[in-house]
Amino acid sequence: MTPQLQVRRPFRRRLASATGQSVMEMAMLLPFLTVVALGVVELSYGLLDQHIVTRLTREGANLISRDTTLDDAYQALVGMSALPVDFNTRSKVIFSVVLHDATTGASNYDKNILYQQFQYGSSGVPGSSSLSCAAGASAFGPGPEHLAANADNNTALQVVGLPPGALTSLGSWLYVTEIFTKHDLLTPINSFGITVPSTLYSIAYF
């Protein structure tokens, strides 16, 4: 055996060993890299959808703060909506108007009450308003305004769920819009045990 052959064989064995080690390392890293790639795609997609939901929520709060009726505000949001928001099949919006009652001598004097509230859109979307009262949905009249009946004296209209200090001045108003929409996955990231929210939510106060 020539000296040249003796040198080549150990080199080939080392090369084959290094190649096999690289394949093993790649096989071990591939699941992790796949999860990272899928996560980046899903995060970007989710942020884009959340931006659309947040923008519509702010528009809704702005509309009802300008004395737009709740029914008209909903129709305006329908016209402005884009995927993932579709109020016919996969989204819903809840408008709430809160009043810090200033009627002297009334049962609700100096209390925050739900003066208007109504839900529009698909009833199959999970989620309920963060603002509630004991009176329930039946306390509000028909559209286009959906006003509370006997607002000054029906103590069951006193609202819970407001942020601390949201309304402190007598006669002040708070206009709230909440949107829930279903969120579909672009990738099979849930197959790796990572849970991605199936419903997006946004709330805006004005």
Backbone as a chain_set.jsonl record, in Angstrom:
{"seq": "MTPQLQVRRPFRRRLASATGQSVMEMAMLLPFLTVVALGVVELSYGLLDQHIVTRLTREGANLISRDTTLDDAYQALVGMSALPVDFNTRSKVIFSVVLHDATTGASNYDKNILYQQFQYGSSGVPGSSSLSCAAGASAFGPGPEHLAANADNNTALQVVGLPPGALTSLGSWLYVTEIFTKHDLLTPINSFGITVPSTLYSIAYF", "coords": {"N": [[0.864, -1.199, 0.0], [0.572, 2.107, -0.887], [1.999, 5.136, 0.485], [0.364, 7.326, -0.164], [-2.247, 6.274, -0.448], [-2.661, 5.378, 2.144], [-2.946, 7.797, 3.468], [-5.249, 8.832, 2.282], [-7.413, 7.148, 3.004], [-7.986, 7.408, 5.895], [-8.742, 10.099, 5.764], [-11.07, 9.996, 4.181], [-12.682, 8.491, 5.844], [-12.98, 10.261, 8.012], [-14.294, 12.341, 6.69], [-16.708, 11.111, 5.937], [-17.691, 10.574, 8.468], [-18.034, 13.186, 9.489], [-19.949, 14.145, 7.711], [-22.11, 12.471, 8.297], [-22.557, 13.254, 10.962], [-23.353, 15.9, 10.574], [-25.755, 15.511, 9.224], [-27.236, 14.27, 11.245], [-27.312, 16.328, 13.161], [-28.748, 18.254, 11.743], [-31.175, 16.925, 11.457], [-31.996, 16.901, 14.082], [-32.279, 19.61, 14.602], [-34.188, 20.463, 12.796], [-37.052, 20.196, 13.503], [-37.235, 22.218, 15.472], [-36.477, 24.523, 14.018], [-38.536, 24.517, 12.176], [-40.795, 25.019, 13.793], [-40.136, 27.594, 14.678], [-40.169, 29.017, 12.25], [-42.867, 28.666, 11.449], [-44.068, 29.911, 13.599], [-43.241, 32.589, 13.278], [-44.574, 33.233, 10.911], [-47.291, 32.892, 11.686], [-47.462, 34.735, 13.79], [-47.017, 37.178, 12.467], [-49.206, 37.2, 10.726], [-51.317, 37.114, 12.594], [-50.916, 39.561, 13.941], [-51.439, 41.368, 11.885], [-54.189, 40.841, 11.381], [-55.185, 41.526, 13.914], [-54.641, 44.241, 13.962], [-56.453, 45.204, 12.036], [-58.895, 44.622, 13.296], [-58.654, 46.191, 15.618], [-58.526, 48.778, 14.505], [-61.1, 49.03, 13.357], [-62.623, 48.858, 15.68], [-61.944, 51.215, 17.038], [-62.937, 53.073, 15.211], [-65.655, 52.52, 15.46], [-66.202, 53.319, 18.144], [-65.644, 56.02, 17.904], [-67.633, 56.807, 16.076], [-70.121, 56.395, 17.477], [-69.772, 58.216, 19.457], [-70.336, 60.574, 18.281], [-73.003, 61.115, 18.223], [-74.151, 59.381, 16.433], [-76.561, 56.968, 15.587], [-76.845, 53.694, 17.084], [-77.566, 51.677, 15.291], [-76.945, 52.88, 12.805], [-74.217, 53.25, 13.115], [-73.348, 50.621, 13.156], [-73.957, 49.82, 10.504], [-72.166, 51.452, 9.167], [-69.719, 50.364, 10.02], [-69.92, 47.85, 8.862], [-69.648, 48.559, 6.185], [-66.996, 49.424, 6.21], [-65.52, 47.241, 6.883], [-63.064, 44.613, 6.594], [-61.517, 41.5, 5.714], [-60.049, 39.917, 8.553], [-62.639, 40.422, 9.431], [-66.017, 39.881, 9.256], [-69.176, 40.555, 9.54], [-71.406, 39.099, 8.941], [-70.861, 36.379, 9.071], [-68.624, 35.692, 10.758], [-67.946, 37.482, 12.759], [-68.647, 39.848, 15.422], [-70.058, 42.824, 16.875], [-70.226, 44.908, 19.724], [-71.868, 47.6, 20.96], [-71.701, 50.035, 23.504], [-72.989, 52.519, 25.622], [-72.181, 54.549, 28.233], [-73.337, 56.294, 31.039], [-72.699, 58.743, 33.486], [-74.793, 59.277, 35.846], [-76.628, 62.244, 36.404], [-78.978, 63.117, 37.463], [-80.607, 64.706, 39.894], [-81.845, 63.362, 42.903], [-82.674, 61.004, 41.739], [-82.667, 57.404, 41.633], [-80.358, 56.405, 40.513], [-78.531, 58.411, 40.759], [-75.349, 59.895, 40.551], [-74.202, 57.526, 39.78], [-72.702, 55.112, 37.584], [-74.243, 54.136, 34.671], [-75.539, 51.78, 32.265], [-76.53, 53.191, 29.473], [-77.123, 52.819, 26.834], [-77.021, 49.876, 24.85], [-76.119, 47.342, 22.545], [-75.897, 44.377, 20.563], [-74.489, 43.344, 17.502], [-74.214, 41.407, 14.448], [-72.693, 38.175, 13.847], [-74.087, 35.58, 15.741], [-72.772, 33.324, 16.435], [-70.186, 33.708, 17.25], [-67.848, 33.426, 19.838], [-67.674, 35.042, 23.102], [-68.324, 37.773, 25.321], [-69.571, 41.021, 26.333], [-67.377, 43.194, 28.129], [-68.572, 44.98, 29.743], [-71.34, 45.075, 31.832], [-74.675, 44.737, 33.197], [-77.145, 44.227, 35.758], [-79.663, 44.305, 34.703], [-79.714, 43.283, 32.11], [-80.034, 42.383, 28.566], [-82.67, 42.815, 27.904], [-83.436, 45.205, 28.948], [-83.105, 47.254, 27.214], [-84.359, 49.35, 24.674], [-85.876, 49.303, 21.342], [-84.187, 49.63, 18.104], [-83.472, 52.711, 16.32], [-81.766, 53.518, 18.374], [-81.63, 52.023, 20.8], [-82.138, 52.509, 23.585], [-81.906, 52.613, 27.186], [-84.56, 51.633, 29.318], [-86.265, 53.655, 31.672], [-83.95, 54.946, 32.752], [-82.959, 56.634, 34.793], [-83.867, 55.626, 37.241], [-83.844, 52.84, 37.33], [-82.106, 50.7, 39.024], [-80.844, 48.391, 38.305], [-79.474, 48.887, 36.041], [-77.006, 49.825, 36.639], [-73.602, 49.809, 35.943], [-71.045, 47.327, 35.625], [-67.569, 46.511, 35.303], [-66.184, 48.607, 34.208], [-63.137, 50.412, 33.508], [-61.072, 51.472, 36.253], [-61.792, 54.716, 37.461], [-62.771, 55.635, 35.043], [-65.119, 57.108, 34.532], [-65.979, 59.91, 36.25], [-67.127, 62.393, 36.565], [-70.191, 64.102, 37.062], [-72.813, 63.625, 34.765], [-71.163, 62.959, 32.664], [-70.052, 61.073, 29.749], [-69.322, 57.841, 28.317], [-68.155, 56.139, 25.552], [-68.227, 53.02, 24.103], [-66.834, 50.443, 22.183], [-66.748, 47.09, 21.178], [-65.216, 44.414, 19.51], [-65.412, 41.134, 18.332], [-63.862, 38.532, 16.573], [-63.531, 35.619, 14.541], [-60.508, 33.768, 14.169], [-58.492, 32.366, 11.797], [-56.028, 29.792, 11.287], [-52.963, 29.998, 9.473], [-50.978, 28.171, 9.208], [-49.946, 24.797, 10.218], [-49.325, 25.064, 12.992], [-50.447, 24.427, 15.428], [-50.203, 21.719, 15.569], [-47.833, 21.244, 16.772], [-48.241, 21.547, 19.423], [-48.612, 24.166, 20.209], [-50.702, 26.691, 21.204], [-52.839, 28.812, 19.52], [-54.802, 31.739, 19.673], [-58.229, 31.403, 18.803], [-60.07, 33.337, 18.506], [-60.154, 36.782, 17.956], [-59.976, 39.847, 19.787], [-60.997, 43.163, 20.521], [-61.197, 46.278, 22.242], [-62.457, 49.566, 22.503], [-62.434, 52.797, 23.93], [-64.12, 55.892, 24.106]], "CA": [[0.0, 0.0, 0.0], [1.395, 3.313, -1.01], [1.738, 6.158, 1.511], [-0.735, 8.208, -0.583], [-3.501, 5.588, -0.113], [-2.793, 5.37, 3.597], [-3.415, 9.137, 3.876], [-6.585, 9.093, 1.76], [-8.463, 6.392, 3.682], [-8.434, 8.102, 7.12], [-9.43, 11.347, 5.404], [-12.419, 9.65, 3.739], [-13.463, 8.087, 7.016], [-13.322, 11.482, 8.758], [-15.282, 13.08, 5.905], [-17.992, 10.412, 6.066], [-18.153, 10.769, 9.845], [-18.494, 14.575, 9.611], [-21.2, 14.273, 6.959], [-23.15, 11.815, 9.093], [-22.837, 14.088, 12.127], [-24.118, 17.061, 10.106], [-27.121, 15.052, 8.949], [-27.877, 14.054, 12.545], [-27.57, 17.637, 13.768], [-29.827, 18.89, 10.985], [-32.415, 16.224, 11.802], [-32.385, 17.324, 15.432], [-32.642, 21.035, 14.585], [-35.265, 20.746, 11.846], [-38.339, 20.5, 14.151], [-37.162, 23.528, 16.128], [-36.494, 25.556, 12.986], [-39.882, 24.528, 11.595], [-41.683, 25.71, 14.732], [-39.789, 29.026, 14.647], [-40.66, 29.586, 10.988], [-44.328, 28.717, 11.51], [-44.418, 30.922, 14.592], [-43.053, 33.919, 12.686], [-45.665, 33.435, 9.951], [-48.551, 33.051, 12.413], [-47.42, 35.994, 14.547], [-47.204, 38.279, 11.515], [-50.593, 37.124, 10.265], [-52.18, 37.494, 13.707], [-50.777, 41.003, 14.185], [-52.151, 42.07, 10.817], [-55.622, 40.72, 11.652], [-55.508, 42.294, 15.121], [-54.625, 45.664, 13.578], [-57.718, 45.495, 11.354], [-59.951, 44.596, 14.313], [-58.461, 47.362, 16.484], [-58.893, 49.982, 13.75], [-62.561, 49.085, 13.273], [-63.15, 49.122, 17.02], [-61.772, 52.652, 17.292], [-63.891, 53.777, 14.354], [-66.983, 52.362, 16.057], [-66.315, 54.186, 19.322], [-65.676, 57.393, 17.415], [-68.933, 57.051, 15.454], [-71.224, 56.54, 18.43], [-69.538, 59.407, 20.275], [-70.789, 61.73, 17.513], [-74.472, 61.042, 18.18], [-74.625, 58.442, 15.42], [-77.335, 55.9, 16.224], [-76.125, 52.424, 17.099], [-77.854, 50.97, 14.035], [-76.185, 53.512, 11.729], [-72.793, 52.974, 13.355], [-73.103, 49.244, 12.712], [-73.938, 49.8, 9.048], [-70.91, 52.076, 8.743], [-68.649, 49.39, 10.238], [-70.064, 46.824, 7.829], [-69.076, 49.104, 4.968], [-65.551, 49.607, 6.354], [-64.87, 46.001, 7.327], [-62.258, 43.795, 5.683], [-61.107, 40.259, 6.373], [-60.883, 38.781, 8.942], [-63.935, 40.828, 9.98], [-67.205, 39.711, 8.418], [-70.243, 40.509, 10.541], [-72.444, 38.148, 8.544], [-70.514, 34.982, 9.306], [-67.527, 35.343, 11.666], [-67.597, 38.59, 13.647], [-69.748, 40.586, 16.05], [-69.68, 44.067, 17.526], [-71.096, 45.318, 20.831], [-71.792, 49.02, 21.3], [-72.203, 50.385, 24.836], [-72.871, 53.929, 26.01], [-72.268, 54.616, 29.69], [-73.624, 57.642, 31.557], [-72.583, 59.005, 34.928], [-76.105, 59.927, 36.022], [-76.587, 63.518, 37.129], [-80.347, 63.516, 37.808], [-80.723, 64.83, 41.35], [-82.984, 62.676, 43.507], [-82.928, 59.723, 41.076], [-82.024, 56.247, 42.277], [-79.032, 56.19, 39.925], [-77.743, 59.634, 40.858], [-73.921, 59.719, 40.814], [-73.83, 56.146, 39.458], [-72.472, 54.814, 36.175], [-75.28, 53.233, 34.181], [-75.566, 51.468, 30.834], [-77.61, 53.98, 28.89], [-77.419, 52.151, 25.56], [-76.171, 48.729, 24.528], [-76.71, 46.392, 21.604], [-74.942, 43.513, 19.864], [-74.786, 43.098, 16.092], [-73.328, 40.475, 13.779], [-72.895, 36.734, 13.962], [-74.298, 35.113, 17.111], [-71.953, 32.148, 16.674], [-68.838, 34.083, 17.675], [-67.776, 33.437, 21.3], [-67.257, 36.271, 23.767], [-69.366, 38.672, 25.803], [-69.074, 42.354, 26.65], [-66.73, 43.392, 29.429], [-69.477, 45.835, 30.51], [-72.618, 44.394, 32.029], [-75.539, 45.216, 34.264], [-78.083, 43.192, 36.192], [-80.902, 44.396, 33.933], [-79.625, 42.429, 30.939], [-80.339, 42.947, 27.246], [-84.091, 43.157, 27.791], [-83.67, 46.55, 29.486], [-82.851, 48.253, 26.182], [-85.437, 49.431, 23.703], [-85.576, 48.974, 19.946], [-83.344, 50.538, 17.341], [-82.027, 52.707, 16.064], [-80.976, 54.006, 19.504], [-81.486, 50.987, 21.842], [-82.019, 53.232, 24.853], [-82.352, 51.928, 28.394], [-85.844, 52.076, 29.867], [-86.218, 54.154, 33.044], [-82.523, 55.002, 33.029], [-82.631, 57.344, 36.031], [-84.293, 54.96, 38.474], [-83.661, 51.392, 37.294], [-80.769, 50.46, 39.583], [-80.245, 47.224, 37.655], [-78.668, 49.378, 34.924], [-75.677, 50.234, 37.107], [-72.676, 49.017, 35.142], [-69.808, 46.782, 36.177], [-66.576, 46.205, 34.286], [-65.495, 49.799, 33.717], [-61.802, 50.654, 34.067], [-61.106, 52.396, 37.391], [-61.685, 56.14, 37.155], [-63.158, 55.942, 33.663], [-66.127, 58.166, 34.584], [-66.062, 60.456, 37.608], [-67.861, 63.662, 36.58], [-71.628, 64.002, 36.843], [-73.264, 63.951, 33.427], [-70.187, 62.595, 31.627], [-70.393, 59.914, 28.927], [-68.249, 57.001, 27.81], [-68.635, 55.39, 24.385], [-67.407, 51.808, 24.078], [-67.071, 49.482, 21.104], [-65.999, 45.831, 21.297], [-65.356, 43.534, 18.347], [-64.901, 39.77, 18.395], [-63.869, 37.899, 15.251], [-62.826, 34.347, 14.468], [-59.169, 33.867, 13.575], [-58.066, 31.096, 11.218], [-54.59, 29.576, 11.215], [-52.364, 29.843, 8.153], [-50.035, 27.053, 9.252], [-50.32, 23.759, 11.194], [-48.5, 25.236, 14.188], [-51.094, 23.777, 16.565], [-49.757, 20.322, 15.594], [-46.639, 21.191, 17.614], [-48.635, 21.809, 20.803], [-48.657, 25.609, 20.474], [-52.081, 27.147, 21.078], [-53.033, 30.16, 18.972], [-56.202, 32.118, 19.902], [-59.135, 31.242, 17.663], [-60.912, 34.533, 18.452], [-59.489, 38.05, 18.234], [-60.85, 40.761, 20.528], [-60.496, 44.515, 20.723], [-62.141, 47.204, 22.878], [-62.052, 50.966, 22.401], [-63.209, 53.76, 24.729], [-64.026, 57.261, 23.582]], "C": [[0.891, 1.237, 0.0], [1.067, 4.277, 0.119], [0.575, 7.059, 1.155], [-2.087, 7.601, -0.244], [-3.737, 5.575, 1.381], [-3.311, 6.708, 4.117], [-4.859, 9.341, 3.474], [-7.669, 8.388, 2.578], [-8.892, 7.009, 5.01], [-9.185, 9.398, 6.824], [-10.865, 11.076, 4.972], [-13.297, 9.238, 4.903], [-13.885, 9.296, 7.84], [-14.392, 12.289, 8.038], [-16.663, 12.44, 6.015], [-18.575, 10.601, 7.461], [-18.708, 12.176, 10.04], [-19.814, 14.786, 8.887], [-22.357, 13.649, 7.722], [-23.537, 12.627, 10.313], [-23.661, 15.308, 11.729], [-25.564, 16.69, 9.827], [-27.887, 14.858, 10.246], [-28.23, 15.381, 13.208], [-28.721, 18.348, 13.065], [-31.167, 18.246, 11.318], [-32.92, 16.632, 13.178], [-32.876, 18.771, 15.439], [-33.875, 21.328, 13.751], [-36.612, 21.013, 12.52], [-38.353, 21.879, 14.817], [-37.232, 24.657, 15.104], [-37.863, 25.666, 12.328], [-40.855, 25.283, 12.479], [-41.413, 27.213, 14.721], [-40.343, 29.687, 13.386], [-42.183, 29.718, 10.988], [-44.785, 29.786, 12.496], [-44.297, 32.324, 14.055], [-44.194, 34.23, 11.718], [-46.979, 33.708, 10.68], [-48.594, 34.358, 13.188], [-47.665, 37.181, 13.62], [-48.65, 38.348, 11.04], [-51.561, 37.57, 11.359], [-52.118, 38.985, 14.005], [-51.501, 41.823, 13.13], [-53.659, 42.023, 11.06], [-56.032, 41.543, 12.869], [-55.522, 43.791, 14.826], [-55.938, 46.062, 12.91], [-58.862, 45.568, 12.369], [-59.862, 45.836, 15.202], [-58.882, 48.652, 15.776], [-60.41, 50.133, 13.654], [-63.193, 49.404, 14.623], [-63.063, 50.606, 17.354], [-62.733, 53.476, 16.449], [-65.296, 53.694, 14.935], [-67.195, 53.269, 17.253], [-66.405, 55.654, 18.907], [-67.047, 57.738, 16.832], [-70.027, 57.279, 16.492], [-71.017, 57.73, 19.363], [-70.031, 60.673, 19.578], [-72.307, 61.731, 17.332], [-74.99, 60.226, 17.002], [-75.415, 57.343, 16.126], [-76.54, 54.6, 16.166], [-76.347, 51.651, 15.797], [-77.031, 51.55, 12.884], [-74.681, 53.255, 11.878], [-72.442, 51.561, 12.899], [-73.028, 49.172, 11.189], [-72.651, 50.426, 8.498], [-69.74, 51.106, 8.909], [-68.712, 48.26, 9.212], [-69.42, 47.29, 6.53], [-67.561, 49.242, 5.014], [-64.809, 48.306, 6.598], [-64.119, 45.316, 6.201], [-61.846, 42.548, 6.449], [-59.984, 40.522, 7.362], [-62.286, 39.141, 9.439], [-65.019, 40.667, 8.922], [-68.377, 39.511, 9.368], [-71.368, 39.547, 10.169], [-72.138, 36.729, 9.001], [-69.543, 34.737, 10.46], [-67.164, 36.423, 12.679], [-68.847, 39.178, 14.289], [-69.191, 41.829, 16.727], [-70.706, 44.377, 18.606], [-70.83, 46.797, 21.103], [-72.372, 49.227, 22.697], [-71.985, 51.872, 25.063], [-73.153, 54.006, 27.507], [-72.434, 56.073, 30.115], [-73.38, 57.682, 33.054], [-73.769, 59.9, 35.301], [-76.016, 61.171, 36.909], [-77.97, 63.988, 37.536], [-80.519, 63.52, 39.321], [-81.988, 64.145, 41.846], [-83.308, 61.335, 42.869], [-82.168, 58.61, 41.786], [-80.611, 56.017, 41.759], [-78.146, 57.436, 39.968], [-76.305, 59.317, 41.284], [-73.455, 58.264, 40.604], [-73.574, 56.024, 37.953], [-73.503, 53.786, 35.71], [-75.091, 52.957, 32.69], [-76.782, 52.151, 30.231], [-78.058, 53.403, 27.541], [-76.492, 50.943, 25.427], [-76.893, 47.821, 23.542], [-75.592, 45.624, 20.907], [-75.42, 43.241, 18.445], [-73.824, 42.03, 15.557], [-73.672, 39.032, 14.052], [-73.022, 36.307, 15.421], [-73.424, 33.912, 17.439], [-70.534, 32.444, 17.119], [-68.787, 34.133, 19.196], [-67.323, 34.785, 21.84], [-68.43, 37.133, 24.168], [-68.736, 39.994, 26.221], [-68.412, 42.389, 28.025], [-67.558, 44.298, 30.324], [-70.82, 45.134, 30.642], [-73.402, 45.06, 33.149], [-76.539, 44.12, 34.589], [-79.346, 43.177, 35.349], [-80.885, 43.49, 32.707], [-80.091, 43.12, 29.665], [-81.781, 43.409, 27.13], [-84.401, 44.569, 28.277], [-83.56, 47.625, 28.411], [-83.903, 48.168, 25.087], [-84.976, 49.123, 22.29], [-84.65, 49.994, 19.302], [-84.138, 51.703, 16.804], [-81.151, 53.083, 17.255], [-80.669, 52.93, 20.545], [-81.236, 51.625, 23.209], [-82.513, 52.383, 26.016], [-83.681, 52.499, 28.854], [-85.654, 52.513, 31.313], [-84.776, 54.279, 33.543], [-82.193, 55.644, 34.376], [-82.888, 56.508, 37.287], [-84.167, 53.436, 38.468], [-82.24, 51.066, 37.756], [-80.077, 49.242, 38.976], [-79.401, 47.616, 36.44], [-77.27, 49.809, 35.359], [-74.633, 49.257, 36.573], [-71.5, 48.505, 35.971], [-68.871, 46.469, 35.013], [-65.862, 47.407, 33.711], [-64.076, 49.87, 34.281], [-61.896, 51.635, 35.229], [-60.925, 53.845, 36.956], [-62.103, 56.533, 35.76], [-64.169, 57.078, 33.598], [-66.253, 58.648, 36.028], [-66.916, 61.714, 37.692], [-69.338, 63.429, 36.313], [-71.979, 64.421, 35.418], [-72.282, 63.58, 32.321], [-70.572, 61.27, 30.966], [-69.145, 59.14, 28.553], [-68.827, 56.119, 26.708], [-67.685, 54.214, 24.136], [-67.817, 50.933, 22.899], [-66.171, 48.267, 21.316], [-66.267, 44.985, 20.056], [-64.69, 42.189, 18.641], [-64.925, 39.203, 16.968], [-63.077, 36.599, 15.292], [-61.508, 34.531, 13.715], [-58.74, 32.492, 13.096], [-56.544, 31.011, 11.174], [-54.149, 29.46, 9.757], [-51.513, 28.587, 8.069], [-50.516, 26.017, 10.264], [-49.537, 23.855, 12.496], [-49.118, 24.567, 15.411], [-50.722, 22.303, 16.665], [-48.521, 20.146, 16.473], [-46.957, 21.528, 19.069], [-48.668, 23.27, 21.182], [-50.074, 26.1, 20.192], [-52.119, 28.59, 20.599], [-54.5, 30.532, 19.168], [-57.046, 31.982, 18.648], [-60.078, 32.432, 17.513], [-60.077, 35.756, 18.794], [-60.488, 39.007, 18.882], [-60.182, 42.122, 20.632], [-61.598, 45.36, 21.362], [-61.578, 48.609, 22.78], [-62.995, 51.837, 23.207], [-63.03, 55.147, 24.112], [-64.793, 58.193, 24.502]], "O": [[1.826, 1.366, 0.79], [-0.039, 4.237, 0.658], [-0.139, 7.522, 2.044], [-2.988, 8.314, 0.2], [-4.867, 5.74, 1.842], [-4.041, 6.743, 5.108], [-5.628, 9.949, 4.218], [-8.729, 8.964, 2.821], [-10.096, 7.127, 5.239], [-10.131, 9.758, 7.524], [-11.777, 11.817, 5.338], [-14.481, 9.572, 4.964], [-15.018, 9.356, 8.318], [-15.286, 12.853, 8.669], [-17.666, 13.137, 6.169], [-19.784, 10.766, 7.627], [-19.742, 12.346, 10.685], [-20.69, 15.504, 9.367], [-23.448, 14.216, 7.789], [-24.714, 12.69, 10.669], [-24.567, 15.71, 12.46], [-26.484, 17.444, 10.144], [-29.054, 15.236, 10.342], [-29.322, 15.537, 13.753], [-29.565, 18.968, 13.712], [-32.177, 18.937, 11.446], [-34.127, 16.701, 13.411], [-33.784, 19.117, 16.195], [-34.542, 22.338, 13.971], [-37.278, 21.979, 12.149], [-39.34, 22.611, 14.74], [-37.957, 25.633, 15.297], [-38.304, 26.757, 11.967], [-41.647, 26.091, 11.994], [-42.347, 28.014, 14.75], [-40.914, 30.776, 13.443], [-42.725, 30.745, 10.581], [-45.773, 30.481, 12.256], [-45.146, 33.171, 14.333], [-44.718, 35.344, 11.701], [-47.699, 34.645, 10.335], [-49.631, 35.018, 13.242], [-48.434, 38.083, 13.951], [-49.24, 39.426, 10.963], [-52.508, 38.31, 11.094], [-53.142, 39.607, 14.288], [-52.106, 42.85, 13.439], [-54.335, 43.047, 10.959], [-57.085, 42.18, 12.871], [-56.336, 44.525, 15.387], [-56.476, 47.134, 13.185], [-59.697, 46.47, 12.306], [-60.879, 46.459, 15.505], [-59.519, 49.515, 16.379], [-60.944, 51.226, 13.845], [-64.182, 50.134, 14.696], [-64.008, 51.181, 17.894], [-63.282, 54.47, 16.924], [-66.042, 54.672, 14.91], [-68.236, 53.915, 17.373], [-67.157, 56.429, 19.498], [-67.566, 58.83, 17.064], [-70.779, 58.249, 16.397], [-71.965, 58.203, 19.989], [-70.135, 61.726, 20.206], [-72.818, 62.302, 16.368], [-76.149, 60.369, 16.614], [-74.978, 56.84, 17.161], [-75.673, 54.427, 15.309], [-75.417, 51.043, 15.267], [-76.481, 50.8, 12.077], [-73.971, 53.068, 10.89], [-71.376, 51.33, 12.328], [-72.129, 48.532, 10.643], [-72.118, 49.976, 7.484], [-68.868, 51.032, 8.043], [-67.679, 47.774, 8.75], [-68.733, 46.523, 5.856], [-66.903, 49.184, 3.975], [-63.581, 48.278, 6.525], [-64.479, 45.419, 5.028], [-61.827, 42.54, 7.68], [-59.057, 41.27, 7.053], [-63.044, 38.253, 9.829], [-64.943, 41.244, 7.838], [-68.552, 38.432, 9.934], [-72.201, 39.219, 11.015], [-73.054, 35.958, 9.288], [-69.614, 33.685, 11.095], [-66.168, 36.287, 13.389], [-69.956, 39.029, 13.776], [-68.019, 41.884, 17.101], [-71.901, 44.141, 18.43], [-69.711, 47.19, 21.433], [-73.412, 48.661, 23.032], [-70.929, 52.414, 24.737], [-74.209, 53.589, 27.983], [-71.751, 56.964, 29.608], [-73.791, 56.788, 33.794], [-73.743, 61.114, 35.096], [-75.426, 61.158, 37.99], [-78.133, 65.146, 37.919], [-80.571, 62.464, 39.952], [-83.067, 64.324, 41.281], [-84.136, 60.592, 43.397], [-81.16, 58.849, 42.451], [-79.761, 55.494, 42.479], [-77.124, 57.497, 39.284], [-76.073, 58.577, 42.239], [-72.453, 57.833, 41.173], [-74.165, 56.751, 37.154], [-73.617, 52.703, 36.285], [-74.557, 53.786, 31.953], [-77.919, 51.736, 30.455], [-79.228, 53.496, 27.17], [-75.332, 50.985, 25.838], [-78.089, 47.558, 23.666], [-74.497, 46.142, 20.691], [-76.593, 42.948, 18.212], [-72.765, 41.784, 16.134], [-74.794, 38.704, 14.439], [-72.166, 36.634, 16.243], [-73.339, 33.514, 18.601], [-69.754, 31.519, 17.344], [-69.608, 34.821, 19.803], [-66.679, 35.567, 21.142], [-69.422, 37.218, 23.444], [-67.527, 40.08, 26.437], [-68.836, 41.703, 28.955], [-67.298, 44.39, 31.524], [-71.369, 44.651, 29.651], [-72.863, 45.838, 33.937], [-76.754, 43.202, 33.798], [-80.032, 42.158, 35.278], [-81.93, 42.981, 32.304], [-80.487, 44.285, 29.681], [-82.084, 44.302, 26.338], [-85.498, 45.078, 28.049], [-83.885, 48.785, 28.664], [-84.284, 47.088, 24.637], [-83.831, 48.731, 22.068], [-84.367, 51.055, 19.858], [-85.369, 51.678, 16.835], [-79.927, 52.984, 17.172], [-79.578, 52.915, 21.114], [-80.257, 51.318, 23.889], [-83.409, 51.552, 25.866], [-83.901, 53.708, 28.787], [-84.974, 51.841, 32.089], [-84.431, 53.783, 34.616], [-81.238, 55.232, 35.033], [-82.192, 56.671, 38.29], [-84.365, 52.804, 39.505], [-81.291, 51.146, 36.975], [-78.865, 49.079, 39.115], [-78.697, 46.779, 35.875], [-76.435, 50.126, 34.512], [-74.762, 48.042, 36.729], [-71.031, 49.171, 36.894], [-69.311, 46.201, 33.895], [-65.023, 47.261, 32.823], [-63.836, 49.436, 35.408], [-62.724, 52.545, 35.194], [-60.021, 54.164, 36.183], [-61.824, 57.65, 35.325], [-64.091, 57.923, 32.707], [-66.597, 57.872, 36.919], [-67.383, 62.07, 38.774], [-69.696, 62.645, 35.434], [-71.502, 65.444, 34.927], [-72.545, 63.86, 31.152], [-71.308, 60.462, 31.532], [-68.05, 59.698, 28.479], [-69.841, 55.447, 26.894], [-66.479, 54.406, 23.979], [-69.003, 50.715, 22.654], [-64.981, 48.404, 21.597], [-67.409, 44.86, 19.612], [-63.563, 42.124, 19.13], [-65.905, 39.382, 16.245], [-62.072, 36.495, 15.996], [-61.402, 35.318, 12.774], [-58.634, 31.557, 13.89], [-55.858, 32.024, 11.041], [-54.859, 28.903, 8.92], [-51.346, 28.009, 6.995], [-51.392, 26.308, 11.079], [-49.127, 22.834, 13.047], [-48.4, 24.179, 16.333], [-50.9, 21.691, 17.719], [-48.198, 19.029, 16.875], [-46.047, 21.77, 19.863], [-48.745, 23.592, 22.368], [-50.585, 25.947, 19.083], [-51.509, 29.475, 21.199], [-55.374, 29.722, 18.861], [-56.635, 32.393, 17.563], [-60.801, 32.535, 16.522], [-59.372, 35.77, 19.804], [-61.68, 38.986, 18.575], [-58.967, 42.225, 20.807], [-62.78, 45.184, 21.065], [-60.377, 48.823, 22.949], [-64.21, 51.644, 23.175], [-61.945, 55.517, 23.663], [-64.849, 59.397, 24.254]]}, "num_chains": 1, "name": "protein.A"}
